Amino acid sequence: MNGPTSELIQHQWQLDHEAVRRIQLDRLNQLLAVAGENAFYQPRLANVRLPLESLDQLSEIPLLRKSDLVPDQPGLPGRVFALPRSSYVRYHQTSGTSGHPMPVYDTPDDWQWWLDCWEHVLHAAEVTPEDVVMMAFSFGPFIGFWTANDAAVRRGAMVIPGGGLSSEARLQMIADQHCTALCCTPTYALHLIAVASELGLDLRATAVTRLIVAGEPGGSVPEIRQRIEDGWDARVIDHSGASELGAWGFGSADRRGLHVIETEFIAERLRFDDDTPNGVPAADGEEAELVLTGLGRFGGPAIRYRTGDIVRGFREHRHACRFLYLDGGVLGRSDDMMVVRGVNVFPSSVESIVRSVDPTAEFRMIVTKRGAMDALAIEAELSPAGCETLRDRFQQRLALRVNVQPVAQGTLPRFEGKARRLDDRRGASSDRDEPAAKPESSRPE
Amino acid sequence: MNGPTSELIQHQWQLDHEAVRRIQLDRLNQLLAVAGENAFYQPRLANVRLPLESLDQLSEIPLLRKSDLVPDQPGLPGRVFALPRSSYVRYHQTSGTSGHPMPVYDTPDDWQWWLDCWEHVLHAAEVTPEDVVMMAFSFGPFIGFWTANDAAVRRGAMVIPGGGLSSEARLQMIADQHCTALCCTPTYALHLIAVASELGLDLRATAVTRLIVAGEPGGSVPEIRQRIEDGWDARVIDHSGASELGAWGFGSADRRGLHVIETEFIAERLRFDDDTPNGVPAADGEEAELVLTGLGRFGGPAIRYRTGDIVRGFREHRHACRFLYLDGGVLGRSDDMMVVRGVNVFPSSVESIVRSVDPTAEFRMIVTKRGAMDALAIEAELSPAGCETLRDRFQQRLALRVNVQPVAQGTLPRFEGKARRLDDRRGASSDRDEPAAKPESSRPE
């Protein structure tokens, strides 16, 4: 199965916006015709006259929130994945807002579409059959680099699967196999710099010339990108995607932001407040939430999906790639999601897990940075055995090792109104004295 | 990309041996024409007149030993993988006989051939698009279930990638997602029974009806198979393969042995001793070493490869599948290879790693069984720091956590002739008093 050629992608990058909109309208109408059969979308599309005659009519379709997707029962897939289960071949899951993972499914065609989107990232990273790509990734149920792996293989690069290995073993393999590219999270790229430094290895002497980073916004954050590029003497190519949505963005040539893959996604930039729950279109350069419609995942369509990502987009810009440009990439989140070692963790999901052990125990979440890695620690007014149970449950539900410390009854702050149990210490200049935040293992989940 | 249909496979299983031999001769000549261009095979084929007119001429081609494959330098691929590196898209490795992993590569076509071979296993296991298959596998650089994963996807089953998860999390997912089939090593299948028992979970109540096991001979060993089948209330389908060779065998319908996939492999059964280094063909029912020629891996041909597997084969048998039947599966190894948690470990590779820390230190290897898992422990006349270095090196080179204990200088046995440093205690009735063999982690590498 062959993906789009580099020539086709180069052509798509140069299309003017009107040409892109014509492609989008055509593909959107194909998607809507299928989505109309989907029990989830049927009522949402009931008042929309299809086919749409113009993309301006997109706003007639209701916005889609993450919370709209969450299934009634744990274990069921997100509510847009409505085909018979036998239609799907790939299972993945998000960490979920309810403390339970939310399954997402892909059909064979949808998987190929993910890979088509990844071709844009690989083209931006100039990956060719001459490349040897190390996947520093555990290949568990999170989508992570699964699609990157298959897309790089389809493109003809040699791919080294790095699941279940220590950082040291991965570094050894990068050296032994003369890897030219590396896929990992930005913090893991930094972590490898620290490990190499301890081992006296010089990463700048490796053959790695590009790092494709995803899972966290670091690849478009100048300080982080620069530290990675300096440590590796290699170029960072950012990538953005989401399990519910697909692989939607890739790092711009100036390394200062992201492009949205507009041949595969329709991007809206909307501002929301209490008076405008349906959003107001934002102007170029204005901070807004990114709302995306994926055009190729027919087995689980994401139509007008509120990503929660805050961006500053520019339609008018001087980049060679004409796709919508997001200066600085994803600037932040509209909610207070944490990203721990590449896994999205919501305070609500942490609370839900704590509540499953003890419905009333007071607790707090402490997020720190140890070296390059984010770490989540929990202090809880629980017995040591209760903390042990809680640790197991984090491992089980989120596939994360979380440091859980028992603290004496009555010592944690109490809240009268809306509780603030998240203590985010990542911005602190030093975290060496935080007793609750032991460094986590070097192996990212 | 579609694989062979179930109808085609069913047809192949019913071919008589003469029809199979005609297919084999045709495909062998195609392979030999390509292998003749391969720098490794060129001298080996120099005196063979191609194309062969009969399979009887196969014996004119030299036998291939594992040691023939080992590259001159660590990091280089096995010597049969002789195309330009850019021709290959998949990297995997064996644990190696020299203490360094030996890379094996696959081209896109070779990978599809692996998946074609796996279709026989999946057909034997009656896997359909209705199935949900859990891959209890870490998806690292060992080939393991990587090809099974892709073949099951290609067949239309839904596949759940279980890398980087604890046994408990895997069991939870098997229950939550109503998995109907499970791919793992035999010892891991047993280990999950033990974990479920501790947690009070009833595996017989899960939807799992088939376990496809590989990596160790357990699936054809009656006692082990029975324990797995009882614990899971599910059928065990054995599978045999090797990184250097491909996926060559699948469990017979009576669950008492293996069939060789003779449309994809030519099987010889040879007896070797000092007087007959080129082997003597064995009769039906006679113990012999299995020598295989893979017919579809053009980028790294294995021609007359001595598997080291001891088998008792029957050409004449009453099974519905007419392929060569190996009663009892793989009965043992012609060398003294150990299989620790699915990873092949040779005494020679252990020694090589110990020697890299201290060229002269005395040591011994102790293999034990703790519950369902094999464990390797080392006692070495090294300092505690030396033992720490050795532990790290095992993790790095073999991706195994090995328990290394320092013992006092002069306490281990010395050898005058050929040293016997392997103390295999797996057959012992009790191992509870072995101080050197702590149970290893539940996560298989």
Interface residues (C-beta under 8 A of the other chain):
Chain A: M1 P74 G75 R85 S86 S87 Y88 V89 R90 Y91 H92 P103 Y105 P108 W111 P129 E130 V132 S138 F139 G140 P141 W146 V153 G156 A157 M158 V159 I160 P161 G162 G163 G164 L165 S166 E168 A169 Q172 M173 D176 Q177 D392 Q395 Q396 R397 A399 R443 E445
Chain B: M1 P74 G75 R85 S86 S87 Y88 V89 R90 Y91 H92 P103 Y105 P108 W111 T128 P129 E130 V132 S138 F139 G140 P141 W146 V153 G156 A157 M158 V159 I160 P161 G162 G163 G164 L165 S166 E168 A169 Q172 M173 D176 Q177 D392 Q395 Q396 A399 R443 E445
